[in-house]
Amino acid sequence: MSDEIKRRRVLIVDDDKNTRDGLERALRREYDVTAVENAESALVLLAEERSFDIMLSDVRMPGMDGLTLLQRALARQPGLIGILLTAYGNVEMAVDAMKRGAFDFLMKPVNLDHLDLLLKRAVRSSEMENENEQLRRQLDDKYGMEQMIGSSVVMQDVFEVIRQAAPTQATVLIQGESGTGKELVAQAIHRMSSRSKGAFVAVHCAALAPTLLESELFGHEKGAFTGATGRRVGRFELADGGTLFLDEISETDPAIQVKLLRVLEERRFERVGGEQSIEVDIRLIAATNKNLQALVTQGKFREDLFFRLDVVNINLPPLRDRVGDVALLGARFIKEFAEKNAKQVDGFTPDAMDALNRYQWPGNVRELRNTVEKMVVLSRGPRLTLRDVPVPIRQAVGVEGSATTLPRSTGAAGGGDASLADVTRQLIFDTLRKHGNNRSRAAQEMGMSRRTLHRKLNEYEKAGLLTPELRKRRGTVDDCG
């Protein structure tokens, strides 16, 4: 291995000296290896802020067991790759290990070739996650979108439009369901524009009656109406030299729409009750949770104003269409609310994350943020579990409250003398058969993530262990759910 390539650090935890020494000899050519004989010693090393990339731990050891060690180690070092070793066990233990964050588990005696492949796959997976995080941070630093998170293809397209539109003076229309983050997009455009040193002024049009909105936008002179005891400067004037953001512009009265059209065309207006024409230099960004084109067709919104607004159009996708972004957003919200509430919470268990991923999120990012805040405030441990997921969400995705009930295998491999790998494999096959080879439903019942199930099926296929039925229906297994 080249000296320029980072040598990964591996921590071996096993009370059996022969196992420790054997693993250390096998790995030390490619890895920096530290071996200890119990969980307590491993935690001491982690407490000393010694950073490890991978931990190989026996499950059954005197004192603290490997499952507890894994949970505590991940609490101190969330990026750690945990692989458990066991000479015996049961299906519940194997699934519990995955739910606590184990990357995988191996049966003893350890097949060194299998271990080598597993470590390389784990390292590649970790490197991809680190690269994605690094790219996101680079985007934040370069483009001022530090408040916006998304690795999904649809959000990358949104980021690209923002980067192209921000340096221009073009009017922007942002459309998307409530809670998708329209104001965050407007703020990002402002920060990345030449107007970033000017004011960003936001007006939520739906919150004000038409007469109040007119005064709020354009200001008024003393005596313009009952209660106008003095001159008021409107939001257009306050935004001079900067950006004015009009949220829910679809809710504006037709009379307001006429005045908005004039401002966009002439960059001038009069205060309510005034005669003096006021010129302003503003950039307008508008947003709506409705289909503005459809409202034009229905005669509920001025077509000429629509065309003035629709110079650059940004359509924000709902959270249910942003594949993979729930986990990224959830991690950000956990960090925010853990710090705010002085809670020691650093992540989700796989079954909790699976439930959140399968929920449709009608309230979008706003609903996810509120949900994570509730979960963090009421959390019972360092990781948010399925029990922490609010009941309405658990009910919506069809999972039970406190724990996943695991079916026991009824196949030949499920006998008491079968290896853990055999029993787990049979459990997976039986559960898939029960659900007509629907991978999502099978993973849900077993309490493991869909990705973990997919990885297991690939391993069984390469090893020639798939049942004839699954080999015949492999496409169904991959595509369902």
Secondary structure in CASP SS format (residue, H / E / C, confidence):
PFRMAT SS
TARGET T0000
AUTHOR 0000-0000-0000
METHOD secondary structure of the structure
MODEL  1
M C 1.00
S C 1.00
D C 1.00
E C 1.00
I C 1.00
K C 1.00
R C 1.00
R C 1.00
R E 1.00
V E 1.00
L E 1.00
I E 1.00
V E 1.00
D C 1.00
D C 1.00
D C 1.00
K H 1.00
N H 1.00
T H 1.00
R H 1.00
D H 1.00
G H 1.00
L H 1.00
E H 1.00
R H 1.00
A H 1.00
L H 1.00
R C 1.00
R C 1.00
E C 1.00
Y C 1.00
D E 1.00
V E 1.00
T E 1.00
A E 1.00
V E 1.00
E C 1.00
N C 1.00
A H 1.00
E H 1.00
S H 1.00
A H 1.00
L H 1.00
V H 1.00
L H 1.00
L H 1.00
A H 1.00
E C 1.00
E C 1.00
R C 1.00
S C 1.00
F C 1.00
D C 1.00
I E 1.00
M E 1.00
L E 1.00
S E 1.00
D E 1.00
V C 1.00
R C 1.00
M C 1.00
P C 1.00
G C 1.00
M C 1.00
D C 1.00
G H 1.00
L H 1.00
T H 1.00
L H 1.00
L H 1.00
Q H 1.00
R H 1.00
A H 1.00
L H 1.00
A H 1.00
R H 1.00
Q C 1.00
P C 1.00
G C 1.00
L C 1.00
I E 1.00
G E 1.00
I E 1.00
L E 1.00
L E 1.00
T E 1.00
A C 1.00
Y C 1.00
G C 1.00
N C 1.00
V H 1.00
E H 1.00
M H 1.00
A H 1.00
V H 1.00
D H 1.00
A H 1.00
M H 1.00
K H 1.00
R C 1.00
G C 1.00
A C 1.00
F C 1.00
D E 1.00
F E 1.00
L E 1.00
M E 1.00
K C 1.00
P C 1.00
V C 1.00
N C 1.00
L H 1.00
D H 1.00
H H 1.00
L H 1.00
D H 1.00
L H 1.00
L H 1.00
L H 1.00
K H 1.00
R H 1.00
A H 1.00
V H 1.00
R H 1.00
S H 1.00
S H 1.00
E H 1.00
M H 1.00
E H 1.00
N H 1.00
E H 1.00
N H 1.00
E H 1.00
Q H 1.00
L H 1.00
R H 1.00
R H 1.00
Q H 1.00
L H 1.00
D H 1.00
D H 1.00
K H 1.00
Y H 1.00
G C 1.00
M C 1.00
E C 1.00
Q C 1.00
M C 1.00
I C 1.00
G C 1.00
S C 1.00
S C 1.00
V H 1.00
V H 1.00
M H 1.00
Q H 1.00
D H 1.00
V H 1.00
F H 1.00
E H 1.00
V H 1.00
I H 1.00
R H 1.00
Q H 1.00
A H 1.00
A C 1.00
P C 1.00
T C 1.00
Q C 1.00
A C 1.00
T C 1.00
V E 1.00
L E 1.00
I E 1.00
Q E 1.00
G C 1.00
E C 1.00
S C 1.00
G C 1.00
T C 1.00
G C 1.00
K H 1.00
E H 1.00
L H 1.00
V H 1.00
A H 1.00
Q H 1.00
A H 1.00
I H 1.00
H H 1.00
R H 1.00
M C 1.00
S C 1.00
S C 1.00
R C 1.00
S C 1.00
K C 1.00
G C 1.00
A C 1.00
F E 1.00
V E 1.00
A E 1.00
V E 1.00
H E 1.00
C H 1.00
A H 1.00
A H 1.00
L C 1.00
A C 1.00
P H 1.00
T H 1.00
L H 1.00
L H 1.00
E H 1.00
S H 1.00
E H 1.00
L H 1.00
F H 1.00
G C 1.00
H E 1.00
E C 1.00
K C 1.00
G C 1.00
A C 1.00
F C 1.00
T C 1.00
G C 1.00
A C 1.00
T C 1.00
G C 1.00
R C 1.00
R E 1.00
V C 1.00
G C 1.00
R H 1.00
F H 1.00
E H 1.00
L H 1.00
A C 1.00
D C 1.00
G C 1.00
G C 1.00
T E 1.00
L E 1.00
F E 1.00
L E 1.00
D E 1.00
E C 1.00
I H 1.00
S H 1.00
E H 1.00
T C 1.00
D C 1.00
P H 1.00
A H 1.00
I H 1.00
Q H 1.00
V H 1.00
K H 1.00
L H 1.00
L H 1.00
R H 1.00
V H 1.00
L H 1.00
E H 1.00
E H 1.00
R C 1.00
R E 1.00
F E 1.00
E E 1.00
R C 1.00
V E 1.00
G C 1.00
G C 1.00
E C 1.00
Q C 1.00
S E 1.00
I E 1.00
E E 1.00
V C 1.00
D C 1.00
I C 1.00
R E 1.00
L E 1.00
I E 1.00
A E 1.00
A E 1.00
T E 1.00
N C 1.00
K C 1.00
N C 1.00
L H 1.00
Q H 1.00
A H 1.00
L H 1.00
V H 1.00
T H 1.00
Q C 1.00
G C 1.00
K C 1.00
F C 1.00
R C 1.00
E H 1.00
D H 1.00
L H 1.00
F H 1.00
F H 1.00
R H 1.00
L H 1.00
D C 1.00
V C 1.00
V E 1.00
N E 1.00
I E 1.00
N E 1.00
L C 1.00
P C 1.00
P C 1.00
L H 1.00
R H 1.00
D H 1.00
R C 1.00
V C 1.00
G C 1.00
D H 1.00
V H 1.00
A H 1.00
L H 1.00
L H 1.00
G H 1.00
A H 1.00
R H 1.00
F H 1.00
I H 1.00
K H 1.00
E H 1.00
F H 1.00
A H 1.00
E H 1.00
K H 1.00
N C 1.00
A C 1.00
K C 1.00
Q C 1.00
V C 1.00
D C 1.00
G E 1.00
F E 1.00
T C 1.00
P H 1.00
D H 1.00
A H 1.00
M H 1.00
D H 1.00
A H 1.00
L H 1.00
N H 1.00
R H 1.00
Y C 1.00
Q C 1.00
W C 1.00
P C 1.00
G C 1.00
N H 1.00
V H 1.00
R H 1.00
E H 1.00
L H 1.00
R H 1.00
N H 1.00
T H 1.00
V H 1.00
E H 1.00
K H 1.00
M H 1.00
V H 1.00
V H 1.00
L C 1.00
S C 1.00
R C 1.00
G C 1.00
P C 1.00
R E 1.00
L E 1.00
T C 1.00
L H 1.00
R H 1.00
D H 1.00
V C 1.00
P C 1.00
V H 1.00
P H 1.00
I H 1.00
R H 1.00
Q H 1.00
A H 1.00
V H 1.00
G C 1.00
V C 1.00
E C 1.00
G C 1.00
S C 1.00
A C 1.00
T C 1.00
T C 1.00
L C 1.00
P C 1.00
R C 1.00
S C 1.00
T C 1.00
G C 1.00
A H 1.00
A H 1.00
G H 1.00
G C 1.00
G C 1.00
D C 1.00
A C 1.00
S C 1.00
L H 1.00
A H 1.00
D H 1.00
V H 1.00
T H 1.00
R H 1.00
Q H 1.00
L H 1.00
I H 1.00
F H 1.00
D H 1.00
T H 1.00
L H 1.00
R H 1.00
K H 1.00
H C 1.00
G C 1.00
N C 1.00
N C 1.00
R H 1.00
S H 1.00
R H 1.00
A H 1.00
A H 1.00
Q H 1.00
E H 1.00
M H 1.00
G C 1.00
M C 1.00
S C 1.00
R H 1.00
R H 1.00
T H 1.00
L H 1.00
H H 1.00
R H 1.00
K H 1.00
L H 1.00
N H 1.00
E H 1.00
Y H 1.00
E H 1.00
K H 1.00
A C 1.00
G C 1.00
L C 1.00
L C 1.00
T C 1.00
P H 1.00
E H 1.00
L H 1.00
R H 1.00
K H 1.00
R C 1.00
R H 1.00
G H 1.00
T H 1.00
V H 1.00
D H 1.00
D H 1.00
C C 1.00
G C 1.00
END
